[in-house]
């Protein structure tokens, strides 16, 4: 974008409502929720927000608080609102805001240039139900040393905690990039960066309809633990180059306040196609399941 590093400013998400530093333009790519008596919205007057990858949680009373305090009215001058997931998009649209699905910036990480010769299978933060169904041969050989549970006992996150979060995130991403042949996870923010890095991913969660997960539609199948009996465990890496380019171009245009909306329209075209492909994936899953049971029937008759 041509922005010099000395013109970049870090602002802790949990401090934006009280931020009193120099005036800045802040990309509002984050999870926003009312948690531990902390709700970082609305932002201070020293912040000009750019809404890309915005997610409004459904936890606790977040959306009720957001609506009751009419925070959405303060967002109006900054339309259109780029949302990380379609659920947030639809919620804001119902409140009368112009909102669109912008995806998540973690989907724009550079694809790794080489794959490890003896890559590991990483199992990261599977739910208890998924872990119970995981084949024993994978349990015996997989690397389970990585977790994204970190600093949960410190909320709101302090400045020092936020910096340590970032350092830890970079360490983990480096391990995925350099060591992973396959990542099996129930965590959204494991799946998205790994897809972007060009790593094969299997995503498993019993709550596949969770509002946060629709960002994966058309990119990755969302398997239920019950599906694990027929999974092949050898998926290919997903190519999302077109989506990456569209997310980046839209982000540049929104941050630079380009009034031309063609990049947003192109992003919408691509994400709409992904959503249609997601429905096709469900049909494919049913076909695979039928094929699996057709093979099993002769054995069951015995």
C-alpha positions as CSV (number, residue, x, y, z in Angstrom):
1,X,0.0,0.0,0.0
2,X,3.0,2.3,0.2
3,X,2.6,3.0,3.9
4,X,5.9,3.5,5.7
5,X,6.5,1.4,8.8
6,X,7.0,4.5,10.9
7,X,3.4,5.5,10.0
8,X,2.0,2.3,11.3
9,X,0.5,2.2,14.8
10,X,-0.5,-0.8,17.0
11,X,-3.7,-0.4,19.0
12,X,-4.9,-3.1,21.4
13,X,-8.4,-4.2,20.5
14,X,-9.5,-4.1,24.2
15,X,-8.4,-0.5,24.5
16,X,-10.1,1.1,21.5
17,X,-13.0,2.5,23.5
18,X,-10.6,4.4,25.7
19,X,-7.8,5.1,23.2
20,X,-6.4,8.6,23.6
21,X,-3.3,8.4,21.4
22,X,-2.6,10.2,18.2
23,X,-5.5,10.1,15.7
24,X,-5.4,7.0,13.5
25,X,-7.1,4.9,10.9
26,X,-7.8,1.5,12.5
27,X,-8.7,-1.7,10.6
28,X,-11.5,-3.3,12.7
29,X,-10.5,-6.9,11.8
30,X,-11.3,-8.7,15.0
31,X,-13.7,-10.7,17.2
32,X,-15.8,-8.3,19.2
33,X,-17.7,-9.5,22.2
34,X,-18.9,-8.6,25.7
35,X,-16.6,-10.7,27.9
36,X,-15.4,-10.4,31.5
37,X,-17.2,-7.0,31.9
38,X,-15.3,-5.7,28.8
39,X,-16.8,-4.5,25.6
40,X,-14.4,-2.5,23.4
41,X,-17.2,-0.9,21.3
42,X,-17.7,1.9,20.4
43,X,-14.3,3.3,19.5
44,X,-12.9,6.6,20.8
45,X,-13.1,9.8,18.7
46,X,-9.3,9.5,18.0
47,X,-10.0,6.4,15.8
48,X,-11.3,6.4,12.3
49,X,-12.5,2.8,11.8
50,X,-12.2,0.8,8.6
51,X,-14.5,-2.2,8.9
52,X,-12.9,-5.3,7.2
53,X,-13.2,-8.8,8.8
54,X,-15.5,-7.5,11.5
55,X,-17.1,-10.2,13.7
56,X,-19.8,-9.5,16.3
57,X,-20.1,-12.4,18.8
58,X,-23.3,-14.0,19.8
59,X,-21.9,-14.9,23.2
60,X,-23.3,-13.5,26.4
61,X,-25.4,-10.3,25.7
62,X,-23.1,-8.9,23.1
63,X,-25.6,-8.3,20.3
64,X,-28.3,-7.1,22.8
65,X,-25.8,-4.6,24.2
66,X,-24.7,-3.6,20.7
67,X,-28.3,-2.9,19.7
68,X,-29.5,-1.3,23.0
69,X,-26.6,1.2,23.0
70,X,-27.2,1.9,19.3
71,X,-23.6,1.3,18.4
72,X,-24.7,0.4,14.9
73,X,-25.7,4.1,14.3
74,X,-22.1,5.2,14.9
75,X,-21.1,2.7,12.2
76,X,-23.3,4.3,9.6
77,X,-20.9,6.9,8.3
78,X,-18.3,4.1,7.7
79,X,-20.4,1.9,5.5
80,X,-20.1,-0.5,3.8
81,X,-19.2,-2.7,6.8
82,X,-17.0,-5.6,5.8
83,X,-17.8,-8.7,7.9
84,X,-15.7,-11.7,8.6
85,X,-18.8,-14.0,8.5
86,X,-22.2,-14.0,6.8
87,X,-24.0,-14.2,10.1
88,X,-22.6,-10.9,11.3
89,X,-23.3,-9.4,7.8
90,X,-27.0,-10.4,8.0
91,X,-27.3,-9.2,11.6
92,X,-26.0,-5.7,10.6
93,X,-28.2,-5.7,7.5
94,X,-31.3,-6.2,9.6
95,X,-30.3,-3.2,11.6
96,X,-30.3,-1.1,8.4
97,X,-26.5,-1.1,7.7
98,X,-24.9,-1.7,4.4
99,X,-22.8,-4.7,5.1
100,X,-21.0,-7.3,3.0
101,X,-18.9,-10.5,3.5
102,X,-15.3,-9.4,3.4
103,X,-13.8,-12.7,4.7
104,X,-10.9,-12.8,7.1
105,X,-7.4,-11.3,6.6
106,X,-5.8,-14.5,7.9
107,X,-6.9,-16.1,4.6
108,X,-4.3,-13.8,2.8
109,X,-1.1,-15.2,4.3
110,X,1.5,-16.1,1.7
111,X,1.4,-19.7,0.5
112,X,4.5,-21.6,1.6
113,X,7.1,-22.1,-1.1
114,X,8.0,-25.6,-0.2
115,X,6.5,-28.6,1.7
116,X,8.4,-30.5,4.3
117,X,10.0,-33.8,3.2
118,X,8.9,-35.6,6.3
119,X,5.9,-33.5,7.3
120,X,4.0,-34.0,10.5
121,X,0.3,-34.5,11.1
122,X,-0.7,-31.9,13.6
123,X,-3.8,-32.4,15.8
124,X,-4.7,-29.1,17.3
125,X,-7.5,-28.3,19.8
126,X,-9.9,-31.0,18.6
127,X,-13.2,-31.0,20.6
128,X,-13.5,-33.9,23.1
129,X,-16.1,-35.6,20.9
130,X,-13.8,-35.4,17.8
131,X,-10.8,-36.6,19.7
132,X,-12.7,-39.6,20.9
133,X,-13.5,-40.6,17.3
134,X,-9.9,-39.9,16.0
135,X,-8.4,-43.1,14.6
136,X,-5.9,-44.7,17.0
137,X,-3.2,-44.8,14.3
138,X,-3.4,-41.0,14.0
139,X,-3.3,-40.6,17.8
140,X,-0.2,-42.7,18.0
141,X,1.8,-40.7,15.4
142,X,0.4,-37.2,15.4
143,X,2.1,-34.2,16.9
144,X,-0.3,-32.7,19.6
145,X,2.2,-30.2,21.0
146,X,0.5,-27.1,19.6
147,X,-2.6,-25.5,21.2
148,X,-4.2,-22.1,20.6
149,X,-5.5,-21.9,24.2
150,X,-3.3,-19.1,25.6
151,X,-3.7,-16.5,28.3
152,X,-7.3,-17.2,28.8
153,X,-6.9,-16.2,32.5
154,X,-6.0,-12.6,31.5
155,X,-8.9,-10.8,30.1
156,X,-9.2,-8.0,29.1
157,X,-5.8,-8.6,27.4
158,X,-3.1,-6.2,28.5
159,X,-0.7,-4.5,26.1
160,X,2.1,-6.9,27.2
161,X,-0.3,-9.8,26.8
162,X,-1.3,-8.7,23.3
163,X,2.4,-8.5,22.3
164,X,3.1,-12.0,23.7
165,X,0.0,-13.2,21.9
166,X,1.5,-12.0,18.6
167,X,4.9,-13.5,19.3
168,X,3.3,-16.9,20.1
169,X,1.1,-16.7,17.0
170,X,4.2,-16.1,14.8
171,X,6.0,-19.1,16.4
172,X,3.0,-21.4,15.8
173,X,2.5,-20.2,12.2
174,X,6.2,-20.8,11.5
175,X,5.8,-24.4,12.8
176,X,2.8,-25.0,10.6
177,X,4.6,-23.6,7.5
178,X,7.8,-25.5,8.1
179,X,6.6,-28.8,9.6
180,X,3.0,-29.6,8.7
181,X,1.9,-32.2,6.1
182,X,-1.7,-32.2,7.5
183,X,-3.5,-30.3,10.2
184,X,-6.6,-31.7,11.9
185,X,-8.5,-29.2,14.0
186,X,-11.7,-27.9,15.5
187,X,-10.5,-24.4,15.7
188,X,-11.4,-21.8,13.1
189,X,-8.2,-19.8,13.6
190,X,-6.1,-22.9,13.0
191,X,-7.9,-23.8,9.8
192,X,-8.0,-20.4,8.1
193,X,-4.2,-19.6,8.3
194,X,-3.3,-23.1,7.4
195,X,-5.5,-23.1,4.3
196,X,-3.8,-19.8,3.3
197,X,-0.4,-21.3,3.9
198,X,-1.2,-24.1,1.5
199,X,-1.5,-26.9,4.1
200,X,-4.1,-29.6,3.8
201,X,-6.7,-29.2,6.6
202,X,-9.4,-31.4,8.1
203,X,-11.9,-29.4,10.1
204,X,-14.1,-31.3,12.5
205,X,-16.7,-29.8,14.9
206,X,-20.0,-31.1,16.2
207,X,-21.5,-27.5,16.0
208,X,-21.0,-27.1,12.3
209,X,-23.7,-24.4,12.2
210,X,-21.9,-22.1,14.6
211,X,-22.2,-18.6,13.2
212,X,-18.4,-18.2,13.1
213,X,-17.8,-21.1,10.8
214,X,-19.6,-19.9,7.7
215,X,-16.4,-18.1,6.6
216,X,-15.2,-21.6,5.6
217,X,-18.2,-22.3,3.3
218,X,-16.9,-23.4,-0.1
219,X,-13.3,-23.5,1.2
220,X,-13.3,-26.4,3.6
221,X,-15.9,-29.1,4.4
222,X,-17.0,-28.9,8.0
223,X,-17.2,-32.5,9.3
224,X,-19.1,-33.8,12.3
225,X,-17.4,-36.3,14.6
226,X,-19.8,-38.9,13.3
227,X,-18.3,-38.4,9.8
228,X,-14.9,-39.4,11.0
229,X,-15.6,-43.1,10.4
230,X,-15.5,-42.7,6.6
231,X,-12.9,-39.9,6.3
232,X,-9.8,-40.7,4.2
233,X,-7.5,-38.3,6.1
234,X,-5.5,-37.4,2.9
235,X,-7.0,-34.1,1.6
236,X,-5.2,-31.9,-0.8
237,X,-4.3,-28.3,-0.1
238,X,-6.9,-25.9,-1.2
239,X,-6.0,-23.2,-3.7
240,X,-7.6,-19.9,-2.7
241,X,-5.4,-17.5,-4.7
242,X,-8.4,-15.8,-6.3
243,X,-10.0,-15.2,-3.0
244,X,-6.8,-14.0,-1.5
245,X,-6.3,-11.4,-4.2
246,X,-9.8,-10.2,-3.9
247,X,-9.6,-9.8,-0.2
248,X,-6.4,-7.9,-0.4
249,X,-7.6,-5.6,-3.3
250,X,-10.8,-4.8,-1.4
251,X,-8.8,-4.1,1.8
252,X,-6.5,-1.7,0.0
253,X,-9.4,0.1,-1.6
254,X,-11.3,0.4,1.7
255,X,-8.3,1.6,3.7
256,X,-7.3,4.2,1.0
257,X,-11.0,5.3,0.9
258,X,-11.3,4.5,-2.8
259,X,-14.8,5.3,-3.8
260,X,-14.7,2.7,-6.6
261,X,-16.5,-0.3,-5.3
262,X,-15.5,-2.7,-8.1
263,X,-13.1,-4.6,-5.8
264,X,-15.8,-5.1,-3.2
265,X,-18.2,-6.3,-6.0
266,X,-15.6,-8.8,-7.3
267,X,-15.0,-10.1,-3.8
268,X,-18.8,-10.6,-3.4
269,X,-18.9,-12.4,-6.7
270,X,-16.2,-14.8,-5.5
271,X,-17.6,-15.4,-2.1
272,X,-21.1,-15.9,-3.5
273,X,-19.7,-18.6,-5.7
274,X,-18.0,-20.2,-2.7
275,X,-21.3,-20.3,-0.9
276,X,-22.9,-22.1,-3.8
277,X,-20.0,-24.5,-3.8
278,X,-20.6,-25.1,-0.1
279,X,-24.1,-26.5,-0.9
280,X,-22.6,-28.7,-3.6
281,X,-20.1,-30.0,-1.0
282,X,-22.9,-31.1,1.3
283,X,-24.4,-33.1,-1.6
284,X,-20.9,-34.6,-2.3
285,X,-20.7,-35.6,1.4
286,X,-24.0,-37.4,1.2
287,X,-22.9,-39.2,-2.0
288,X,-19.6,-40.3,-0.3
289,X,-21.6,-41.5,2.8
290,X,-23.9,-43.5,0.6
291,X,-20.9,-45.0,-1.2
292,X,-19.4,-45.9,2.2
293,X,-22.6,-47.6,3.4
294,X,-23.0,-49.5,0.1
295,X,-19.6,-51.0,0.7
296,X,-20.4,-51.9,4.2
297,X,-23.8,-53.5,3.5
298,X,-22.3,-56.8,2.3
299,X,-20.2,-57.1,5.4
300,X,-23.2,-56.3,7.6
301,X,-25.2,-59.1,5.9
302,X,-22.6,-61.6,7.0
